[in-house]
Amino acid sequence: MAGKKEEEKTKGTRSHSPLYEATRRVLLAGVGAVILAQDEVERFVDDLASRGELVEGEAKTMINEILDKRASFLERIRQAPKKPADAASKEDIQDLKKKIAELNAKLDAMESKKK
């Protein structure tokens, strides 16, 4: 039983590459900036409405448009692939290195036959 709990704990704390972590932090900072920017826009629009430079209905429409754009942006981030689909594994790289070495050997053999 203790082994099962230990296994569950390690699944949740999987380590990621430094590039993954840096990318994740940048994306989270971007989302935070979007949220802060939205708050600033809402304050600005409310200020315009209170000064009479913007009709209340227009202000609500403008804020709703901003909220819709934000929701769409966040949805795109959620749906973004977690790992590039075409990323090569270590095994793929080793196989390619082996094939390159084999092809180089064949080329060397062909060149030596020419001479």
N, C-alpha and C positions, 0 to 999 in steps of 0.2 A: 504494500500500500504506500509506503513512504517513497518507493521508487517511482510510482505513478505521479504522486504530487510533485516530486522533484522534476520529472519530465515535463509536466505542465508548466512549471515555473520557467524552465529554460526555453520553452516554445515562445513565451511572451516576451522574453528578453533577448531575442536574437540580435547579434551585433551586425551592424551595417558598415559599409565602407565609408571612409571619410568624405568621399565625393557625394555619396547618398545623403549623409548627414548635413553637409554644407548646402546641398540643393534643397533639402527639406527645410532648413532654417531660412533660406532665402524665400522660399514659397510662403512659409508662415509669416515672415516679415511683410511680404507683399500683401497677404490677406489682411494683416493688421493695419497696414497703410491704407488699404481700400476701405476698411471699416472706419478708420479715423477720418479719412477724406469724406466719406459719406456723412458722418456727423457734422463736419464743417460745412458741407454743402447744404444740409438740412438747416443748420443755423443761418447760413447766408440767405437761403430762400425764405425762411421765416422772417428774417430781418427785412428783406425786400417787401414782403407782404405787409409787414407791420408799418412800413413807411409809405405804403400805398403805391409803390413802384411796380407791384405785381399783384394781380387779383388773386384772392384766396384760392379759387378753383384752379388757376394756372399754377400756383405754388404746389398744390396737392398733386397735380398732374406731373409737374417736374420732379417732385420727390418720388412719385411712383415709378417714373421712368428710370430714375437713378437706382431705385431698389431692384427693379427688374434687371437692369444691366449688371448690378452686383450679384444677384442670384444666378444669372447666366454665367458670369465669370467664375463664381465659386463652383458651379456644377461642372464647368470645363476642367477645373483643377481636380475635382474629385474623380472625374472620369479619365484623367491623364494616366497613361500606363505607369505603373510603379517601377518597372524595369524595361529598358528597351528590348523589344521583341527580337531584334537582330543582334543582340550582344553575344559575343563568342564566349564559350566556356573555356576553362583551362584545357580541357580535353580536346576541344576543337582546335585550339592554338597548337597543341602538341601534334595533332594529326596533320595540320597544315605544315608545320615545320618538317615533319617526317616526309611528306610528299614533296616539299621543296628540295630537301636533301636528295631524294630519289631522282627527281628531275634534273638536278645539277649533275648527279653522277651519270645519267644518261647523256646529257649534253657533253660532258667531258669525254665520255666514251666515243660519241659521234665525232667530236673534234679530233680526237687522237686517230680515228680511222681515216679521216680526210688527209692527214699528214702522212 
